[in-house]
Amino acid sequence: MLNPSIDFPSPSRQRGASLIELMVGMVVGLLIIIAAAATYLTTSLRVRDTLNAAKLNMTLRTTMDVVVDEIRRAGYSASGGVNNPFTNRNPGSFSDLIVTNNGSCIEFSYDMNADGLLANSSPFEYSGFRVQNGILSMRNGGPGIVNNCTNGSWEALTDANQIIIIPHSSGNPYFTVTYQCMNTQTSESDNEACTGGGTVFDQAAAGKPVDLLETRTVSVNLGARLASDNSMRMDLSQQVLVRNHRVVVAGTP
């Protein structure tokens, strides 16, 4: 027999979440999703910027290493000595290091096959670098230098679809060369090329018994930016001491 004193809950007393409670829950969940999405987006952008900066840095530094290593070879000759054809400044057969085109091009030569002779046929022992239309190119062949960076064949070292070579933020040219010329008899020196210019070094060209030693330092200043992001840019500069000095004897140019 059932005990009539037991009080069972009435169905009318059972209730779920109200519409307001559901709406509040949905809003809270949406806010959480938005916050998570914003955090993910911010993190993704930071990762992208970090990767782009690393790519730009790696590309520019690798390019700079190629330029520096090549310039250091300027003037090398297996025979060496005074009559070095790779440091000749005779206009008819120019082979010495020279910067042209307002500092956007540098040309030079060195003894690639180590025979002591300047080859004006294959392997064409003229080298150089130039910046044109945002691309850094390297000269890899062709006959004699004409001092305008159009002679010979050139190969791009940078991809304009990836990075654009731009002027250094310092305003310095891409390439500049400075000289120090020393009188080997007196050890007197001056920061100029061993050529005529109204100084004591003119006596060498006048045939007086003076021998000169010329050192060359090339300043390389490269700027670069991402092709896809103008705001992502960097600068790199390096001083390159050319290893092979130029020797000038009395009476020679």
C-alpha positions as CSV (number, residue, x, y, z in Angstrom):
1,M,0.0,0.0,0.0
2,L,1.4,3.4,-1.0
3,N,2.2,5.9,1.7
4,P,0.1,8.9,0.9
5,S,2.6,11.2,2.9
6,I,5.3,11.0,0.2
7,D,5.4,14.2,-1.9
8,F,6.6,13.6,-5.5
9,P,7.8,16.7,-7.5
10,S,5.3,18.1,-9.7
11,P,6.2,18.2,-13.5
12,S,5.4,21.9,-13.5
13,R,8.4,22.6,-11.2
14,Q,11.0,21.2,-13.7
15,R,12.5,23.9,-16.0
16,G,15.6,24.3,-18.5
17,A,17.7,27.3,-19.4
18,S,15.9,30.4,-20.2
19,L,16.2,32.2,-23.6
20,I,18.2,35.0,-21.9
21,E,20.6,32.5,-20.4
22,L,21.1,30.8,-23.8
23,M,21.8,34.2,-25.4
24,V,24.3,35.2,-22.7
25,G,26.1,31.8,-23.1
26,M,26.2,32.3,-26.9
27,V,27.7,35.8,-26.5
28,V,30.3,34.6,-24.0
29,G,31.3,31.7,-26.4
30,L,31.5,34.1,-29.3
31,L,33.7,36.4,-27.4
32,I,36.0,33.6,-26.5
33,I,36.2,32.5,-30.2
34,I,36.9,36.1,-31.3
35,A,39.7,36.4,-28.7
36,A,41.2,33.1,-29.8
37,A,41.0,34.1,-33.5
38,A,42.6,37.5,-32.8
39,T,45.4,35.9,-30.9
40,Y,46.0,33.4,-33.7
41,L,46.0,36.1,-36.3
42,T,48.5,38.3,-34.3
43,T,50.8,35.3,-33.8
44,S,50.6,34.4,-37.5
45,L,51.5,37.9,-38.5
46,R,54.5,37.9,-36.2
47,V,55.7,34.6,-37.4
48,R,55.3,35.8,-41.0
49,D,57.2,39.0,-40.3
50,T,60.0,37.0,-38.6
51,L,60.3,34.6,-41.5
52,N,60.3,37.4,-44.0
53,A,63.0,39.3,-42.1
54,A,65.1,36.1,-41.8
55,K,64.7,35.5,-45.6
56,L,65.7,39.0,-46.4
57,N,68.6,39.0,-44.0
58,M,69.9,35.6,-45.3
59,T,69.5,36.6,-49.0
60,L,71.3,39.9,-48.6
61,R,74.1,38.5,-46.5
62,T,74.7,35.7,-48.9
63,T,74.8,38.1,-51.8
64,M,77.2,40.4,-49.9
65,D,79.5,37.4,-49.3
66,V,79.7,36.7,-53.0
67,V,80.4,40.3,-53.8
68,V,83.1,40.6,-51.1
69,D,84.9,37.4,-52.0
70,E,85.0,38.3,-55.7
71,I,86.2,41.9,-55.2
72,R,89.1,40.6,-53.0
73,R,90.4,38.8,-56.0
74,A,90.8,41.9,-58.1
75,G,94.2,42.3,-59.6
76,Y,95.4,38.8,-58.8
77,S,98.0,37.5,-61.2
78,A,100.0,34.2,-61.1
79,S,103.0,36.1,-62.3
80,G,102.5,39.1,-60.1
81,G,105.2,41.8,-60.0
82,V,105.3,45.1,-61.6
83,N,104.1,44.2,-65.0
84,N,100.8,42.9,-63.8
85,P,98.3,43.0,-66.7
86,F,95.4,42.8,-64.3
87,T,96.1,46.3,-62.8
88,N,96.7,48.0,-66.1
89,R,95.3,51.5,-66.4
90,N,96.1,51.9,-70.1
91,P,92.8,53.2,-71.7
92,G,93.2,50.9,-74.6
93,S,93.2,47.7,-72.5
94,F,91.7,48.8,-69.2
95,S,91.7,46.0,-66.6
96,D,92.2,47.7,-63.3
97,L,89.4,48.0,-60.7
98,I,87.1,50.9,-61.5
99,V,83.7,52.2,-60.3
100,T,81.3,53.7,-62.8
101,N,77.7,54.7,-63.4
102,N,77.5,56.9,-60.3
103,G,78.6,54.1,-58.0
104,S,76.1,51.5,-59.3
105,C,78.8,49.4,-61.1
106,I,82.2,48.0,-60.3
107,E,84.4,46.3,-62.8
108,F,87.8,44.6,-62.4
109,S,89.9,41.6,-63.6
110,Y,91.9,38.8,-62.2
111,D,93.9,35.8,-63.3
112,M,91.1,33.1,-63.3
113,N,93.2,30.4,-65.1
114,A,96.5,31.4,-63.3
115,D,98.5,31.8,-66.5
116,G,99.7,35.3,-65.8
117,L,98.0,36.6,-69.0
118,L,94.9,38.7,-69.4
119,A,92.6,36.7,-71.6
120,N,90.3,38.6,-73.9
121,S,88.7,35.3,-75.1
122,S,87.2,32.5,-73.1
123,P,87.4,32.4,-70.0
124,F,87.2,36.2,-70.4
125,E,88.9,37.3,-67.2
126,Y,86.8,40.3,-66.5
127,S,84.5,40.4,-63.6
128,G,82.2,42.9,-61.9
129,F,78.9,43.8,-60.3
130,R,76.1,46.2,-61.2
131,V,72.7,47.2,-59.8
132,Q,70.1,47.9,-62.5
133,N,66.3,48.0,-62.0
134,G,66.5,46.7,-58.5
135,I,68.6,43.6,-59.5
136,L,72.2,42.9,-58.5
137,S,74.0,41.2,-61.4
138,M,77.5,39.7,-61.7
139,R,79.6,39.8,-64.9
140,N,80.4,36.3,-66.0
141,G,81.9,36.7,-69.4
142,G,82.5,38.7,-72.5
143,P,85.5,40.7,-73.9
144,G,87.2,43.8,-72.5
145,I,85.9,46.4,-70.2
146,V,84.4,49.5,-71.8
147,N,83.7,51.3,-68.5
148,N,80.0,51.5,-68.9
149,C,78.8,48.1,-67.6
150,T,77.1,47.2,-70.8
151,N,79.9,45.1,-72.3
152,G,80.1,41.3,-71.6
153,S,77.4,39.0,-70.2
154,W,75.8,39.4,-66.8
155,E,73.9,37.0,-64.6
156,A,71.4,38.1,-61.9
157,L,72.3,37.3,-58.3
158,T,69.0,38.4,-56.9
159,D,65.4,37.6,-57.8
160,A,63.2,40.7,-58.3
161,N,60.2,38.6,-57.5
162,Q,61.6,38.1,-54.0
163,I,63.7,41.1,-53.1
164,I,64.5,44.5,-54.6
165,I,68.0,46.0,-54.3
166,I,67.6,49.6,-53.3
167,P,70.0,52.4,-52.2
168,H,71.5,52.2,-48.8
169,S,69.7,54.4,-46.2
170,S,73.0,56.2,-45.6
171,G,72.8,57.7,-49.1
172,N,76.2,56.2,-50.0
173,P,76.6,54.7,-53.5
174,Y,76.5,50.9,-53.9
175,F,80.2,50.9,-54.6
176,T,83.0,53.3,-53.8
177,V,86.7,52.9,-53.9
178,T,89.4,54.7,-51.9
179,Y,93.1,54.6,-52.5
180,Q,96.3,54.9,-50.5
181,C,99.4,55.5,-52.5
182,M,102.8,55.1,-50.8
183,N,106.2,56.1,-52.0
184,T,108.3,53.0,-51.3
185,Q,111.5,55.0,-51.0
186,T,110.4,57.5,-48.5
187,S,107.3,55.7,-47.0
188,E,105.4,58.9,-47.6
189,S,101.7,58.2,-48.3
190,D,98.6,59.9,-49.3
191,N,94.9,58.9,-49.6
192,E,94.7,59.1,-53.4
193,A,95.3,56.9,-56.4
194,C,98.9,56.5,-57.7
195,T,98.2,58.7,-60.8
196,G,98.7,62.3,-61.7
197,G,97.0,64.9,-59.6
198,G,99.5,67.6,-58.7
199,T,101.1,65.7,-55.8
200,V,104.5,64.3,-55.0
201,F,103.4,61.1,-56.8
202,D,103.5,62.8,-60.1
203,Q,107.2,62.3,-60.2
204,A,106.7,58.6,-60.9
205,A,104.9,59.5,-64.1
206,A,107.6,62.0,-64.9
207,G,110.2,59.2,-65.0
208,K,111.9,60.0,-61.7
209,P,113.3,57.1,-59.6
210,V,110.2,56.6,-57.5
211,D,108.3,53.4,-57.0
212,L,104.8,53.4,-55.6
213,L,102.5,50.9,-53.9
214,E,98.8,51.5,-54.1
215,T,96.2,49.8,-51.9
216,R,92.5,49.8,-52.8
217,T,89.6,49.6,-50.3
218,V,86.1,49.1,-51.7
219,S,83.0,50.1,-49.8
220,V,80.0,48.0,-50.6
221,N,76.6,49.5,-49.5
222,L,73.5,47.5,-50.3
223,G,69.9,48.1,-49.3
224,A,67.1,45.6,-50.0
225,R,63.4,45.3,-49.4
226,L,60.9,42.5,-49.9
227,A,59.1,42.7,-53.3
228,S,55.8,41.8,-51.5
229,D,56.3,44.3,-48.6
230,N,57.8,47.7,-49.0
231,S,58.1,48.2,-45.2
232,M,60.3,45.1,-44.8
233,R,63.8,46.4,-45.6
234,M,67.4,46.2,-44.3
235,D,70.8,47.7,-45.1
236,L,74.2,46.1,-45.2
237,S,77.7,47.6,-45.6
238,Q,81.1,46.2,-45.7
239,Q,84.7,47.5,-46.4
240,V,86.7,45.3,-48.6
241,L,90.5,45.6,-48.7
242,V,91.7,44.4,-52.1
243,R,94.4,41.8,-51.4
244,N,96.5,42.4,-54.5
245,H,98.1,45.8,-54.4
246,R,99.0,47.8,-57.5
247,V,102.7,48.4,-58.0
248,V,103.8,51.4,-60.0
249,V,107.4,51.9,-61.0
250,A,109.1,55.1,-62.2
251,G,107.9,56.3,-65.6
252,T,104.8,54.0,-65.8
253,P,101.2,55.2,-65.7
